[in-house]
């Protein structure tokens, strides 16, 4: 039986809070691509940093470790 997929902060693949590592694991995308995209979006006007901080607060941590 396969494990149910859940969006969680990554414990093993994190730089700051593990949010982008968690998104990468959930969507099966390289987290480094997401990190580069986040940095580029952070330079543009918009709520990207606020979105990241909200995700860091509300996303559950990966409890497998």
C-alpha positions, 0 to 999 in steps of 0.5 A: 500500500502506498503512503499518503502524500501530505504537504509538510516542511522537509526535515532532510532538504531544508535551507531555512524552514524547509518550506520549499523542500517540502513543496519539492517533495510534494510536487516531485520537483527539484527544490533547487529550482523552486529556490531559484524561482523564489529568489527571482520572485522575491526581487519583484513586487509582490507577496512572495516573502509573506507567503513563505513566512505564512507557509513556514508558520502553518505547514506541519513539520515532517515527523518521519525523522 
